[in-house]
Amino acid sequence: MAKFFMYGKYSQEAIKSISPGRTKMALDLIAKSGGKVESMYALLGKYDVVLITDFPAVADVMKASLALNKLTNITFTSFSAISIEEFDKITV
């Protein structure tokens, strides 16, 4: 599994629908797309939310991102990530 940070930006419609129920539906959708959410945070600034996730492949993240947008009206920008330990190994 690969690590992805999924940064979300709320639309006005997304703000109107914020609820614990929608959060659960989003988590279920990610699981159905092959992903696992490690943690989620609300943010101040350019993005409103970040999900730290694991997915088998980039295509799975794209599938989940599109499905989440349809479900929540939140637009996601995703970035792949590796640990510093992995990074140090490849830079030697």
C-alpha positions as CSV (number, residue, x, y, z in Angstrom):
1,M,0.0,0.0,0.0
2,A,1.2,3.5,-0.8
3,K,0.6,6.6,1.3
4,F,-1.4,9.5,-0.1
5,F,-2.4,12.8,1.4
6,M,-5.8,13.9,0.1
7,Y,-6.4,17.7,0.6
8,G,-10.0,18.7,0.3
9,K,-11.6,22.1,-0.4
10,Y,-15.3,22.6,0.5
11,S,-17.8,24.1,-1.9
12,Q,-20.7,26.0,-0.6
13,E,-22.9,22.9,-1.1
14,A,-20.3,20.8,0.8
15,I,-20.5,23.1,3.8
16,K,-24.3,22.8,3.9
17,S,-24.1,19.0,4.2
18,I,-21.4,18.6,6.9
19,S,-22.4,15.8,9.3
20,P,-21.0,12.8,11.1
21,G,-23.2,10.6,8.8
22,R,-21.6,12.1,5.7
23,T,-18.1,11.5,7.2
24,K,-19.0,7.8,7.8
25,M,-20.3,7.5,4.2
26,A,-17.0,9.0,2.9
27,L,-15.0,6.5,5.0
28,D,-17.0,3.6,3.7
29,L,-16.6,4.8,0.1
30,I,-12.8,5.0,0.6
31,A,-12.8,1.4,1.9
32,K,-14.8,0.2,-1.1
33,S,-12.2,1.9,-3.3
34,G,-9.5,-0.2,-1.7
35,G,-8.2,2.5,0.6
36,K,-7.7,2.9,4.3
37,V,-7.9,6.2,6.2
38,E,-5.0,6.5,8.7
39,S,-6.2,9.9,10.0
40,M,-8.3,13.0,9.1
41,Y,-7.8,16.7,10.1
42,A,-9.8,19.9,9.6
43,L,-7.5,22.7,8.4
44,L,-7.4,26.5,8.2
45,G,-6.0,28.0,5.0
46,K,-5.9,26.9,1.4
47,Y,-7.5,23.5,2.2
48,D,-10.3,22.7,4.6
49,V,-9.6,19.0,5.3
50,V,-6.8,16.5,4.9
51,L,-7.1,12.7,4.8
52,I,-3.9,10.6,5.3
53,T,-4.6,7.4,3.5
54,D,-3.2,4.2,2.1
55,F,-4.2,2.9,-1.3
56,P,-2.9,0.1,-3.5
57,A,-2.3,2.3,-6.6
58,V,-2.8,5.8,-8.0
59,A,-5.8,4.7,-10.0
60,D,-7.5,3.7,-6.7
61,V,-6.9,7.2,-5.3
62,M,-8.3,8.8,-8.4
63,K,-11.4,6.6,-8.3
64,A,-12.0,7.4,-4.6
65,S,-11.4,11.2,-5.2
66,L,-14.0,11.3,-8.0
67,A,-16.5,9.3,-6.0
68,L,-15.9,11.5,-2.9
69,N,-16.5,14.6,-5.0
70,K,-19.8,13.2,-6.2
71,L,-20.8,12.2,-2.6
72,T,-19.7,15.3,-0.7
73,N,-19.1,18.2,-3.2
74,I,-15.5,18.4,-1.8
75,T,-12.8,18.8,-4.4
76,F,-9.7,16.7,-3.5
77,T,-6.0,17.2,-4.5
78,S,-4.0,14.1,-3.7
79,F,-0.2,13.8,-3.2
80,S,1.8,10.6,-2.9
81,A,4.2,10.4,0.0
82,I,7.0,8.2,1.4
83,S,8.5,8.2,4.8
84,I,11.7,10.0,5.6
85,E,13.4,6.7,6.2
86,E,12.4,5.5,2.7
87,F,13.5,8.9,1.3
88,D,16.9,8.6,3.0
89,K,17.4,5.2,1.4
90,I,16.8,6.4,-2.1
91,T,19.0,9.5,-1.8
92,V,22.2,7.6,-0.9
